[in-house]
Amino acid sequence: MTRSPPRRITRAEVAKEAGTSVAVVSYVINNGPRPVADATRHRVLAAIKKTGYRPNGIARALASGSTQTYGLVVPNIANPFIASMAHALQREAFADGKVLLLGDSGDERERERELINNLLQRQVDGLIYTSVDRHPYIDLIRANGTPCVMLDQVNLGLDVSMIHVNEEQAAYQVTRHLTGHGYRGIGIICGPREMLNTQDRIRGWQQALEEDRQEVNPAWIFSTDYTRAGGYEAARRMLAGPMPRALFATNEQQAIGCLRALAEHGLRVPQDLALVSFNSTEQSLYTVPSLTAVRQPIENMARAAIDMLKNWDGEIRHTEFKFDLQVGESCGCSGHEPSS
């Protein structure tokens, strides 16, 4: 037997239970625009609890002009760095009384566009956005008039607010950490070559080698997906030929996949091959050995993104955050134990 859905309680029923008018019930629910005596407010709140009334969020949004929601569009929530950022954004949004709606594009451009359209149709109060390939659909967002903050560096000519770290500089610094150990012959596991963030990280790696008067060996550039499987496959390709002495994996997941491939071949890190990576999360502390990696200030970046939307005034703002080098054991340093 099919059950019929429960009947929605109306404000009129709450007003009848409280012995007041529907308008007064609305004033209590919306905290205005007119004041309500404390005794009356308590009666209305008691009636709401007794009847099980739930305000209609859509109607309130139409009346107030705000849906109390933000949209978040990311390339792939399976990436722990992106998941950590989404979690921090959700926490900051909730503290501001907002709900964060997540859109995962699965690294697909067309799906990314559909997600943005969907969130704009839901009239989100603001959009936080990381594009698959740094070619965001800004014209689409601008035409809608929705405030937007990019969590990545994109073309300055797009006139969009951005929060980011300098990925080229970060790649340079972590590669310099390897050269500082005296390693000669440093390769790179990078993302797909057509992606702009891949190009930034390659440039930083290359600059560090050139400053150390080392050869940039094209045979030691291993392009693959930003995944554990990608890092594993790239490392297996590397093992089929002359090996570098050290390696920069351009994201944490690639580094973890690389560790698996090296372990299968009986190779030790850092004794046989030193390893550093980019975009570390807590996972980097628990690999064996622990990873030396660039760490972005996720909490501060999330707070800044929500503050930009909360205080939106139409001005375009670019905020560059400093990154940290999380020193582990994979480079040859002693590393740090995870905090309990």
ABEGO torsion letter per residue (X at the ends): XBBBBBBBBBAAAAAAAAGBBAAAAAAAAAGOABBBBAAAAAAAAAAAAAAGBBBBAAAAAAAAGBAGBBBBBBABAABAAAAAAAAAAAAAAAAAGBBBBBBBAGGBAAAAAAAAAAAAAAGBABBBBBBAAGBBBAAAAAAAGBBBBBABBBBAAAGBBBBBBBAAAAAAAAAAAAAAAGBBGBBBBBBBAABAAAAAAAAAAAAAAAAAGBBBBAAABBBBBBBAAAAAAAAAAAAABBBBABBBBABAAAAAAAAAAAAAAGBBOAAABBBBBBGBBAAAAABOBBBBBBBBBAAAAAAAAAAAAAABAGBBBBBBBBBBBBBBAAAGBAEBBBBX
